[in-house]
């Protein structure tokens, strides 16, 4: 889905929610809501996403920005800081990776959720290395967005693979924690880098077929379906660290 299509889809969807948002916002003012900041260089997308998030029961948008530099300026003068920051990856001035790294160091209390049209492993992993707690695509279902925001706020991490677990694998899994070998752990560490699987094979002095075997074995042991999901689950289980 193109970015224009995503924006249009959100905007049309928001028209049907708008009549309920005013009363929802009145409720927001009377209780302790989870506060959210949004940064994206598409103004229409920011407005539509703000409308959507303000319709969620426990959330309210308190900050908007159109690039990483403006986000940092707004954060410096916003008190209290937003609990969550929804951030695009590709932005002018400062991109999401650079902005996330700065926010991680200056405002560690702000949890970052990337929202992008890009889904390549390198970009996703680099965002997590910069301090991101979740990575979502812009055509995400509103229900999953709300679930992700809740999970990031309560646990500090959201792994989208958890919503798409292959349940045959899950039913085959045992109650105890999976046994990860030293070589598999070495593979996990390298998989959390920018290296391709072919480069990982060279680094480990193994054939690409053997690396494929490690990957499939870990997909099954960790109940995931993607490289990013594998890395996030390994981090959650404290098998590796990618920061």
N, C-alpha and C positions, 0 to 999 in steps of 0.2 A: 504494500500500500504506500503510495507516495505521501509526502508530507502535506501537500495541498489536500489530498483526499482525506487524510486523517483529520486535518483542521475542519474541513467541511462536515465530516461525520460528527465530530464533537459539537460543532456549532448547531447543527440541526437537532441533535439529541438534546442539547441544552434548552432549546425552545420549549420542549415539553416539560422540563423541570422548573423553568423560571417561575411559574406561578406559585410553586411551593417553597422557593428559596427564601423569600422575604420573611416568612414566618419562621423558617429554620434558623435564619440569622438572628432573629430576635431571641430565640432560645439560646444561641451561642453566647450572647451577651450576658446571660444570667448564670451560666455554669462554667466549669473549668474544661475548656476544649483543648484538644491537641492542635497546636498552632503550626501552620505550614507556610513556607516561602516558595515561590515559583519563579524560575528563571528560564526564559526561552526567547530567541530573537524573533519569533512570530507573535505579534501582539494579539492577533485573533485567537491563536492557540492559548495564550496566557489567559485571556478573558474567558474563553470557553472552559478551560480547565479549572479556573477559579470558581466558576458557577457550579461545575460538577462537584468539586471538593466541598464547597460550602453546603451542598445538599446532603453530604454524609453526616450522620448523626453526631459524631464525636469530633469533627474537624472544622477548622476555620482558617482561611487564608489571611495572613497578616502582612505579607511582603510580596512585591512583584518586581521583577527586573528583566531587562532584555539582553543582558550579556554578563559575563563573569565579572568584569570590572565594576559595573553598576551594582551587581549583587554584593560585592565586598563593601562598597560605599554605603549601601542601604543597611547591611548587617552592622556596620560600625555604629550607626546611630539608632538602631532598633533595640529597645529594651522592653521586656525580656527578649532574648533571642528566640527565633522559631525553634520548635521541637524538631521539625523535619524540613528538609530542603529538597524540592523536586527540581532537578537540573538537567537541561539539555547537554549533550556532549559537544556538538559542533556549534560554537558561538563565536562572534567577533570579540575583539579586545582580549578576553581571556577565555580559552575553551574550558570545557567541563573538567578535563583531567587536571589542568593547572589550578583552576578555581577550587576544586575539591581538595587538592593537596594543601592549599593555603588555609582553607576552612578547617581541615582536620587539625592543623597545628594551632590556629588562633581560637577556634570555637569548637572544641571537641564534643561539647554537649549537643551540637546540631548534627543530627543524623541525615546523611545524604542519600537520596534515591535518584538514580539516573533514569531519564526518560528520553528515549532516542529512537530514530528510525534505523540506526546502525545495529547490526546483530553479529558482527564478526568477533571471533574469540579474543583477538588481540585487544580490541577496543574495550570489550567487557572486562577482561582481566585487568587492564591498565586502570580502569575506573575503580575497581575494587582495591587495587594496590594504592590508589590515591586517597582511599578512605570511604569509598561508597559502601552502603549497606544493602543496596538492592539495585537491580538493573532491569528496567521494564521497557518494552517497545511501545511506541506511541499509539498503536492500535489495540492496546490492552483493554480487556473487558472492564467496565467500571467496577464490577463486583470484585475482580481480582485486584484492581488498583486499591480499593478500600481495604481488602484483606492484607495486601502487601504493606500499606501504611500502618495498619494496626500491628502487624507482626514486627516491622522494623522498630516501631515505638516501644513495644513490650520486650522484644528479645534482642534487638540490635542487628538482625540479619533476616533477609528474606531470600529464599531459594525457589525460583519459579519452577524448577524441576519437580519440586515436591507436589505440585498440582497435576503433574503429568507422569506419575510413577507408573511403570509397567507392573501391573498388579500380579502377573504371573511370577515375575521375579520376586516381588514382595512376599507372596505366599510360600515361595521356596526358601526364603531366608529363615535363619534360625533366630531364636530369642537373644542369643549372646551377640556381643559386638563382633563384627567381621575381623578375621585375622589378616592383617596386612603385612606382607613380607618387607624386608629391608629394600629389596629391589623395586617393589611396587611403591614404597614410600619415596625412593629416589625418583621414580618416574613421576609421581605426583608433584614433587617439588619442581621438576623441569616443566611439567605441564602447566604450572602456574606462572610460567615465564612467557616471553614472546616467541619462543622457539616453535617451529612446526614439528609435527610428529616425525617427519623424516630427519630433521635436525636432532631431535631427541634420540632417535635410534643411533645416529652417528656419535653423539656425546656419550651414550651408554655402551657403545661398541656392540650393538645388537642389530639384528635385521629388522626392517620395517614390519615384517610379519610378526615377529616377537613382540614389538611395541603394540601392534594391533591387539595381540592377545592380552597384554597387560591392561590395555584400555577396556576391552570387553569384560575382563574379569573384574575390574574395579567398578565398571558400570553396574554389574550384577551385585557385587558386594555392598555397594553404597546405595543401590536402588535409584539410579539416576539414568538419564538418557542423553546427556551432552557433556562436552568438556567443561564448560562453565559450571554446570550442575555438580560435576564430579569434584571440582576444586572447592566450590562452596561447601559441599557436604564434608569434604576432608577438613576444611577449616573449622566447620561447626563441631566436628568430632575431635578437634585439636590434634589431628594427625600431622598437619603442616600449618605454616603461617605464610601469608603472601604479602604482608605489610613490610 
